């Protein structure tokens, strides 16, 4: 299997590369070779034709930025990939987000057929990208899937992520001898999935004979409070200070107080289930 991977140097892409490099002919394409945001569809198609992939995986995207930046990175890039990948007869795997769902009923894991109702520009742009993939697959133009990723954590966690911010704040407090850190509200329930499990789901989507569904959830299937996750992190880090919840909540998720993934469809379609629990994922986040 010949795989072109965009975003191989990022948090998710590094794990995908590690997962695939032993089992496939992996071709990481960096910005120096082709910039997905600034490059044209024709240029992208030429890059793909030169590399002749069976599968194209996109692990790039934006969590924050202006509306224009989010649309460019999360919607326009997906549109370019659909056009280029369909022209070279390869499979396309893109990454959607739990943020596409918006507010969901408390206590009920969300299924892929629930209509998206995102609460911020980030989720809106991710939903648009997923819908482009879904329509292209359903119309027979594309062999592909959008994996709706819930809250990834684990090795190499960036500071854009809640636990990444918490880890950075704890390290700074320990270095300065401070007795507290400050974060936003931590009462919301989230589904934290290990990035290594996410990589295994991407690998499964790349290698399965037939992709039977255009949209699949990838999460842990378990909702825990952000407070529980941060408390677990503090215990692993040996931080005994106060965790203050006085900073503003991120706009992209502030209105969502509970979410967890229903994994029935992805288990059926890919034979995939997560293998890491919260404690081991948080430990790996801290130690990396």
C-alpha positions, 0 to 999 in steps of 0.5 A: 500500500502506497500512502501519501501523508500530509501533516506528518510532523504534527501531533496526529500525523507523527503517530500515523507515520509511526503506525504506517511506516512499517506496513506501507510505502509511506510518503510524507509530503511537507509544505516544501513539497506542496502547501495545501493552503496556498497551492492549487488543485492542479499543483496538488494533482501533479504531486499525487500523480508523481507519487501514485498513492493508493491512499491519501491521508490529510492530518493538517487543519486549524483549531484556531484563527480567523474565520478566513483562516479556518475556512481555508485550512478546513474547507478549501483544503478538503475541496482541493483534496477531493478534486485531486484525489478523485482524479488519481483514483486513490482513497482519501482519509480526512479528519473531522471533529466532534465539534461538528455535532454541537450540543447533544443530549446529556448521557447519550453517546452521539451517532454519526447520523445525528445532524451537525449543529456546531456552535463556533466557526471551527466546528462549522468549517469542520462540518463543511469539510466532512459534508464535502467528503460525504457527498463526494462518496455518496455520489460515487466521485470518491473513495473516502471517509471523514473520521470524526475525531473527539478529543485526542490526547497522548504523546506530543500533545500540543498546548492548543489542547486543554490538557496540553495547556494544563501540562504547560501551566503545571510545568511553569508553576513547578519551575517557579514554585507557584501553588496554583494554575489557572484554567477555564471551566472544567465541568464539561464532559468530554470524550478523550481518545488516545492519539495512538488509538486514533492512528490505528483507526486511520491505519484501519481506514487506509487498509480495509478492503471497502469503506462502507461508511463516509463518516465515522466517529473515533473516540473512546466512547466514554465521557469524563469531566475535563476536571477529572482529566486535569486532576489525573494529570496533576496527580501524575505530574506530582502537582499538589497546588490549586487548579483554579477555573477562572479563565475563559472557556474556548469559544469552539466548545464552551456551549457543549457540556457533554459529549461522547462517541457512539463507536458501534459504526466504526467497530462494524466498518473498520473492526476498530476499538480503542485500547488505551484508558484515560490514565495511560493516555494522560501519563503519556501526554505528561511524559512526552 
